[in-house]
């Protein structure tokens, strides 16, 4: 998956979590009690999944950038 798609999905997941958190707040559920709500846990898990995916994509991008840099150095040294 590309980074933009994952970031868009993360934004949607954050919006969904914020909306559900607002519902819990209106129901007067304490912040430390949200973890007991199954829907909140599911939405928070989705958000954390997208965060991990973005970190994985960033690691791949960093690795690829380093590889291109090494190739450029070798090409420069060969000339």
C-alpha positions in Angstrom: 0.0 0.0 0.0 1.1 3.5 -0.6 1.7 6.0 2.2 -1.0 8.4 1.2 -3.7 5.7 1.3 -2.6 4.5 4.7 -2.5 8.1 6.0 -6.1 8.6 4.7 -7.2 5.5 6.4 -5.5 6.6 9.6 -7.3 9.9 9.5 -10.7 8.1 9.0 -9.9 5.7 11.9 -9.0 8.7 14.1 -12.3 10.4 13.2 -14.3 7.3 13.9 -12.5 6.9 17.3 -13.1 10.6 18.1 -16.8 10.3 17.3 -17.2 7.2 19.5 -15.2 8.8 22.3 -17.6 11.8 22.1 -20.5 9.4 22.4 -18.9 7.9 25.5 -18.3 11.3 26.9 -21.9 12.2 26.5 -22.8 9.0 28.3 -20.4 10.1 31.1 -18.0 7.2 30.7 -14.7 8.1 32.4 -11.6 8.2 30.3 -10.0 5.4 32.2 -13.1 3.2 31.7 -13.1 3.5 27.8 -10.9 0.5 27.5 -13.8 -1.6 28.8 -16.0 -0.6 25.9 -15.6 -3.2 23.0 -16.4 -0.7 20.3 -13.8 1.8 21.6 -11.2 -1.0 21.8 -11.9 -2.1 18.2 -11.7 1.5 16.9 -8.5 2.1 18.9 -7.0 -1.1 17.5 -7.7 -0.1 14.0 -6.0 3.3 14.6 -3.0 1.6 16.1 -2.8 -0.8 13.1 -2.6 2.1 10.7 0.1 3.8 12.8 2.1 0.6 12.7 1.7 0.4 8.9 2.9 3.9 8.4 5.9 3.2 10.5 6.6 0.1 8.4 6.3 2.1 5.2 8.6 4.8 6.6 11.2 2.1 7.4 11.0 0.7 3.8 11.3 4.3 2.4 14.3 4.9 4.6 15.9 1.6 3.5 15.2 2.4 -0.2 16.7 5.9 0.2 19.8 4.5 1.8 20.1 1.9 -1.0 19.8 4.6 -3.7 22.4 6.7 -1.9 24.8 3.8 -1.8 24.3 3.2 -5.5 25.0 6.8 -6.3 28.1 6.8 -4.2 29.4 3.7 -6.0 28.6 5.2 -9.4 30.4 8.3 -8.4 33.4 6.4 -7.2 33.5 4.3 -10.3 33.8 7.4 -12.5 
